[in-house]
Amino acid sequence: MSASRPNSKRSTILRKAEQLCEQHGVKLTLKRKNVLCVLLDSTTPLSAYEIANAYQQTYQESLAPMSVYRMLDTLASLSLVHKLSSENKYLACSHISCDHAHQVPQFLICKSCGKVAEKGIQDSVVQALQQSIEQADFQLLNSQIELQCLCNECASANQND
């Protein structure tokens, strides 16, 4: 489940997360930071229960899933983590330490191995979707896009079977 990021990259990400929290008047408590670290270390998105289990294993401290949900809500409100609605799982934002303006996230989800790639959607695409939705007499509630895919590794493995 876990493949640690190099310490210097993790330190940069955590510093940026702390700055972002401070800018929004939110404290990045030790437990919130540790939940973020669990997600940073994971190679796949995790449910709140999986996060609680990983937290217990990593930090030798139990954390109730309801507490995890509250922490995830806080981290998500700051775009430090994202919720994959189709999976009911969470992942760390892959752009935390970037200095560029973030685009609307698009998630490519491998249905075989669970790996997820986060890509930004161009504003023109989001605007075109918005217009199409309005023309159908609907209102867009969330512009995040989740696409079910096969990563190249799994696609190659399927071809070799």
N, C-alpha and C positions, 0 to 999 in steps of 0.2 A: 504494500500500500504506500510505502513511503520511500522517497529518494531525496535526501536532503540537498538543498541548494547550497552553493558555496557560501561560507560565512560572510564574505565581504558584500556579496549581492544581498544576502538576507539583512545585513546591517543597514545597507542603503535603503532597502524596502521599509524596514521598521522605522528608520529615521523619518522617511517621507510620510509614513502612516501617522507617526506622532505629530509631525508638523500639520498634516491635514486635520487631525483631530483638534489640535490646539486652535487652528484657524476657525473651526466651527464650534468652539467652546465645549468640546467633548473630551473627557479624559480617556486616554488609552490605558485602561487599568491593566495590571499584570495578567489577569484572567482573559481579558479581551485580546491582549497581545499574544498570549499562549494559544488561544483559539485560532487567531490569524496564522500563527506559526504551524499549527496542525494542518491547516489548509495549504500553506505554502509548501509544506513537506510532502503533501499527497500528490500522487501522479494522476488521480482521478477525483471527480467531485465526491463529496461525502454528505450523508444525511446528518441531522443533528445527533442522532443516536450513535452513528459511527464516529462523529467528532468527540462525543462524550467518552466513548471507549478508547479512542486514540489518546485523548487528553489524560485519562486514567493511566494508560500504559506509559506515556511519555513523562508525565509530571507527578505520578504517584499520588494523585489527588482526584477524588470523584467530583463530578460536575453534573448536576441534574440536567436532563435534556431541555427542560423548560428554561433553565438559565442559559443554556447554549442558544436556544431560539432567540431570547432577548438580546444576547450579545451579537448574534448574527444580524438581527434587525438593525442594531446600532451600526455595525460595520458596513452593512449593505446601504444604509442611508448615506454613508460617506463614500460609497462606491469602492470600498476596500475589498469587499467580497460581492459576488453575484449569486443569485439564486436561479437555478435552472428549474423553471416551473414544470417542465415536462418530466423531470426526474425527481423533483422535490429534494434536490441536493444542492450543495453550495461549493463554490470554488473561490480561491483568492483571485482578485483582479490581476491580470497579467501586465497591467500598465501602471501599477502603483508608483513606481519610481521614475516614470517618464515625465518629461517637462512639457510635452505637447498637450494641446486640448484634446480631451477624449471624445471619441465619436460614440454613437449608439452601438452597443455591443451586439455582435452576431456570434453565436456559438455553433461550432461544427462538432457534433457529438458522434463518436464512433459507437455504433450499436453493438459491435463485437467486443471490443476491449474496454470501452468506457472513457477512453482518452478524449479530452476536449481541447479545441483550439479556439481562442478568443480573437476575433477580427472586428475591426471597426467598420461600420456601414457609412458610406458617403451620404452627406446631407441630401443630395439630389435623389437618392434611392428612397430615403425615409420620406421626403416630401411627396414623391410619386406614390408611395404606399398610402400616405395620409390622404391624398386626393382620391385615390381609388376607393378607400374605405368610406370617405365622406359621400362619394357618388353612390355608394351602396346603402346610404342612410344609416351608417354606423359611426361610432366614435372610437378612436384609438385610445386604449387605456395604457398600453405598454408597447413601446416600439422595439423592445428586445426581440431578437429573432433566434430561434433554436432550430437548427437543421440536423436531421438524422442522416448520418453519413457512415462510410467505412473509411478508416484511415488507410493510407497506402500500404502499411505493414499488414493489416488484416486483409485488405483486398488481395495482396500478393499471396498470402497464406491460403486464402479461399481458392485462388486459381491453381495452386499447387496440390490441392486436395483431390 
